Amino acid sequence: MKLVRITSIANNKGNAGEEALEHFFEVGYDEKALIELIGLITLRTFTNYVFANTKITVDFPAIESIAG
């Protein structure tokens, strides 16, 4: 399957927009994939908010960057 960028979900308070959703489905994704994507966005948003407001220390060792 193609990689589809559907950042409008996060950028528009959960509203992806009809055009973005149509494209998402046209390239072969289904409703299950959409629900999974929304779940991943939810998890990422939650963990970002928790860290931003608590500054909890990361409790695992940092990894070496793979960027050149």
Secondary structure, 3 states (H helix, E strand, C coil): CCCCCCCHHHHCCCCCCHHHHHHHHHCCCCHHHHHHHHHHHHHHHHHHHHHHHHCCCCCCCCCCCCCC
